[in-house]
Amino acid sequence: MQSPYKIVKYILRTEKGTAQEKENKYIFSVDKKANKIEIKHAIEFIYRVKINMIHTLTIPGKPKRVRYKMGKTSSWKKAVVTLMPGQKINIT
């Protein structure tokens, strides 16, 4: 098993993610090879919270053009984590 700090890359601070904090949901960028169980253990270890549910999405890379060549951004994995009632992640 990987280190929890290699599984969870960073917490996503977006407009949609901030609105979902009221529903006790937080959005993380995670390792593409990690499964839900590994993500759950990593977030519980790092933030010391109890998780109720996890949804994962793989975001495909988008085609981009740099001058005359076509390229592509890399794909990545996103996890939407719902915490147990009464739990909270302190983001400062």
GISUL-V515678 format. One record per backbone hydrogen bond with DSSP energy under -0.5 kcal/mol. NH is the residue of the N-H (numbers start at 1). CO is the residue of the C=O. Records with the same first field share a line. If there is no record, write none. Layout:
BEGIN
NH: CO ; CO
END
This chain:
BEGIN
6: 3
7: 3
8: 4
9: 7 ; 29
10: 29
12: 27
13: 11
14: 12
18: 14
19: 15
20: 16
21: 17 ; 18
22: 19
23: 20
24: 21
25: 20
26: 81
28: 79
29: 10
30: 28 ; 77
31: 7
34: 31
39: 35
40: 36
41: 37
42: 38
43: 39
44: 40
45: 41
46: 42
47: 43
48: 44
52: 82
53: 82
55: 80
57: 78
59: 57 ; 76
60: 58
64: 71
66: 69
67: 65
69: 66
71: 64
73: 62
76: 59
77: 30
78: 57
79: 28
80: 55
81: 26 ; 79
82: 53
83: 24 ; 81
84: 50
87: 84
90: 88
91: 89
92: 90
END
